[in-house]
Each structure stands twice: as structure tokens, then as C-alpha cells.
Amino acid sequence: MFLQFSASLADSFTYLVPHAVDSFQIYRPDLGNIEHHRWDIFVPQLGYTCGVYWGPFNTFTREFHLIPGLSLLFFAMDIFKSRSDPPSTAVSHIQQPPRRRRIIVALTGATGSILGVKTLIALRQLNVETHLVISKWAEATIKYETDYTIPNIRALADHVYNIHDMAAPIASGSFRVDGMIIVPCSVKTLASISSGICDDLISRAADVILKERRRLVLAVRETPLSSIHLRNMTTVTEAGAIIFPPVPAYYIKPSSIDDLVDHSVGRMLDLFDLDTEAFERWGGFKKD
């Protein structure tokens, strides 16, 4: 039952009235014994519970007329108030922006360093927060195969770590990331991940990704493959990783190496549910 009143004590408060919790009699010389009831009423606007008494009309000198024949007396409010629950704080209606996607990118010494560079560029265009680790031999390969400088590549990432920094945030499972991609991935790095040897930040970060059951993509660049390579690929796949050899897609009829690179990068990022929209997808045979 809800009661609403206006009086000098408060203006237009809404009260939730439960069942009476106590009954008693008051003797009045002019009226005799009169049955009264005490109620506990929670006042949301004030944040506490008040003891409320009601009885026949004109029983008390201080009264609030709500229903003919009845009166309410708010008696000793400070005595009965209860602070069992602290007043609720106002809830902000300002919607917080969602956290940016966060991906670890590692470049190792295998050939195909342009794949790693284009992956960083694509993630930057997609507004994905990137955490970059470059191995010593990756730096050498980048200088040999591309015109990019190492400082320029580091500038593409939001955060850059030394490969020997085993105290970096990405070395811990408590650091929330959406996944990791090693591109290109050497067979040495593949072997380290397969055997669980966390001797540098790349293999340690990959090990963390696997144990936390997050997405790990390895763009392994090697051919031909020995049985050792194949066993290592099987082992990491069984642990949850995805082996993605950057195999060219000739159905796109590439006119340049960039077309092939963009296709491989786009397909790798598909595995993170990220669409670069920078390559042609297969749509069936086209009629001339």
C-alpha cells in the first residue's frame, strides 16, 4: 500500500507501508482505552525507516489527515530512524566507451617481414590497440627485405617491448588481451612454443595466450617442412593455436605482391573477427 501526503514535515514523500509490527493501547480520560498500531515505514527519499503510529481520528494532537476517520502521527522520528543501508548513490547515466580491442603482435626472423608490417598497419587502421615485440633477427630481416626502418615500425604500435623484458605486462595472464599473432613465425619460435620453453618475451607471451585459452595465430614461414616441424605444428594446434601459413591466393588474380600480402593479412585478421575490407573475397566463378 502506498500513501502520499503533503505537510510541513515533508513535501510529497512516498511511503511504502508494510503490515503493522506492533499494537498497543493508550488510555484517554475522554475516550478510554484506544487501540493503536505502530508501523515501520521506509522513506526512500530520506534513506531510513521511521516508526509511525495511527489510530482513530483526533486521538493525537499532531496528525496528518489521510483518510476520513484515521490519522497518522510521525512520532520521535530521530529515535526510530535506522541506517541499516547507506543511502544509494546516484547512478551515472553516462555510458562508458567500450575498451579497444587489444592484440599482441610479434615479428620473428623468418622471411616475409612485410606481412608483419602490413598487419600492424591494418590493426592501426582498425583502431586496435597493439603490443609489439620484435626479435633481433626480425630487425635484421626487416632491414634486408623492406625499406621500413625499425623506429617507423615501432611507431605503428601503441606499446613496444624489448624481447628480453620478462616483466612486461603481456608476460602475465592477468593482463587482458584479445589474442596474439606471430607474423612471420620462424620454426625456432614454433619449437619454443611447442615445447613450452619461455626463454624470451615472444614465447612467454604465446605460452600465456595458450594457457588463458585466447586466440593465438602463428604465420609459420618455412618450406619444405620436416617431420619435426609438422609435429610442433600439431602440438601447438592441439594446445589451441592456429597455424596460418601465408599461402598466396591466386584466384584474386593479383597484380602485385601487395595484393597477395593484403589478402594474407586480411585472412589472418579474420581469425580475430576483424575485417580489413582490403582484399577481394571469393564469390564463386565469375562469368566473363
N, C-alpha and C positions, 0 to 999 in steps of 0.2 A: 504494500500500500504506500502511495506517495502523497505527502502533504506539502502544500506550498502556502507561505504566508508572507505578509509584509507588516513589519512592525519596527519600533525604534531599536530593538535589539539587533536586527539584521534585516536586510532587504532581499526579498525573493530568493531565499535559500531553499533548496530542495532536500528533503529528508527521506531516508529510507527507514520505515518503522517496522521493526520485527515484532514477534509476539511478546506480550508482557512477560517480564522476567521476575516480577515481584508484585505482591498485593499486600495491602495493609489498611488499617482503619484509623481514621482521625476523629477525635471527639470534638464536636462543636456544640456549645450550650444551646444554640438556637436550632441546630439540625440533628444533634445526637451523633451516634457512630455512623461514619460515612466511609464506604468502601472506595479505596483509591488504588491505582496501579502505577507502578514505575516501569518505564520503558528505557531501553538503551537505543539511542538514535545516533547513527554515524552521519556526520556533517562533512560531505566531500570537500566543500569549499574551505573548511577550517582544518581538515585533516585529523579530527579527533572525535571521540564518542562522548555524548552528553547524556546525563540522566534526566529523563523527562517524566513528569507526573501529570496525570489527568484524572478528573473526577466530574461530578455534576456541576452545572453552571453556577457561578458565583461562590464556589467553595473557597477559592483563594482570592487574595486581593490583587495579585499580579496575574493577568490572564490574557490569552490570545484567543479570540473568538473564531473558531474554525467551522464548527457545525453547531447549529442551534441546540442548546441543552448540554454542550460539552465545553470544556476549557482546557487549555494547556498551560502548564507552569514550567518554565525553564528555571530549575531550582539549583542554586550553587553550581554554576557551570564549571568554574575552575576546579571544584572538588571532584567532579565526575569525569573531567576530560581525561582521555587516555591517548598516550603517544606510542601505542604498540607498533604502529607502522609509520615510518617517516613520510612526510608529505612527498608525493610523487613529483619528480622534476618534469619540467616541460620537455616534451619530445620534439626534437628538431625535425622539421619537415623538409629540410634541405637534403636532397638526395646526394650522397657521396658518389663521385665518379668512380667507375669500375677500375680495378687495378689493370695496368697494362700487361699484356702477355709478356712472359719473361722466358727467354731461351738462351742456353749456353751454346756458344759456337766455338769449336776448336779446329785449328788448322795444323796438320802434321806435314811431314816431309815428303809425302807421296806426290807424284806428278799430278797435275790438274789443279794447281793452286787457284786458278781463275774461278773454279767452282766455289771455293770458299769466299773469295772476294765478292762475287755476284750474290752469294747467299746473304752476306752482310748488307749489301746494298738493297736487296729485296726486303729484308726484315726492317730496315730503316724506313723504307717507303710504306711499309705496313704498320708503322708505329709500334713495333715490337721492341721491348727492352732487351738488349743483347749484352751478354757477358762473355768476353773474348779471351781465349788463351791461344798463343801462337808458339809452337815449338821452335827450337833453334834451327832445325833443318827445314822447317816450313819457311822461315825467314829467308834462308838461302835459296829455296826453290822459287819463292815469290820474286826475288830479285832476278833470277835467271829466266823465268818464264813470262814475266809480265813487266809492264812499265810502271806499276804501282810502287810507291815507297812504303816502308813499314810504318812510319808516322801517319801517312794518309790512311792506311788500312785501320790502324788503331783508332783513328778519329771517327771511323764509321760506327764504332761500338759505343754503348753507354758506359760500360765498365770493362777495364782491361786488367788482367792479372799476369804476373810472372809465373812461368810454368813450375817453378820451384817453391811457390808460395803455398805451402800445405795448410796454412791458417786462413786462406781466403774463404769468404762466405760460401762459395759453391762447393767447398770440400765437406760441407755439413748437410745432413738430411733435413735439418730444421729450417734451412733456407729454401723458401718456396720458389720453385721454378716449374715451368710447364713442360720442360724437356731439354734435350741436348742433341746437337748434331755435330758429328766429326766429319769435316769435309775439306779436303780429301782425307781419307783414313788410311794410314800405312799399315802394312801387315804386322809391323812391330807393335804398333798401338793396339791392333786387334788381338795380338797374342797376350799383351799385358792385361787387357780387359778380360779375355777368356780365362786366364789363369788367376785373376784376382790380385795381380801384383800392382799395388798402388804406389809406384815409385816416383810419380810426378803428378801435377795437378790435373792433367787431362785424364789419365787413367783413374785417378781417385774420384774426380767428378763423375765420370762414367759409372764407376762402381756404386756411387751414391744414387745415381739415377735408377740403376737396376734394383737396388735394394729397396728404394722407395716406390717401386712399381710405376715409374714415369716413363715417358717416351724417349727412347734412345735410337738414333738413326746413324748408321755407320756407312759412309760412302767409300767403300773399300776400292782402292785403285791398284790392281795388280793383275797381271796375266802373263803366262798361264798360271793356274792355281795348283799347288801341290796338295797332297792329302792332309798335310799339317794345316794349311790354310783352310781347307774345307771343314776339318774337324773343329777348328777355332770358330769358324762361322756358325757351325751347328751348335756349339756350346753357348755362344752368346745369344743365338736365336732362342734356344731353349730357356735362357735366363730372362728373355723378354725384349731383347734388342731387335732391330730391323736392319738387315743387310740391304743396302741400296747401291749396287754397282751402277755408276752413271753410264748406262748403255745408251748410245745415240738412238734417237727415234727418227728413222729415215722417212716415215710416212708424212712428216711435216714438210718434206721437200726443202730442206734447209738451204739458204743462200749464203750462209756464213757460219763460222764457228760459234758466233754469238747466239745464233738461233738454237744450236744444239745445247749450248750451255744454259740458256734461258729455259729450255724445255726440262732439262735435268733438274735445275734449281726449283722450278715450279712444281715438278712431280715430288721432289723431296719435301717441300713445304706443305704439299697436300697432306702428307702424313701427320702434320700438326694442325690440320684443318685450317690452313692459311692459303688463300687463293691470290697468287701474284697477278693473275689476269694478263700475263706477259708472254703466253705461248698458246699455240693452237692445240686444241684437244681433238681427239679422234671423234669423228661424227659419222663414220661409215664411208663406204666408197662413194666418191662424187662422180656424177655423170658429166662428161665433157660437153 
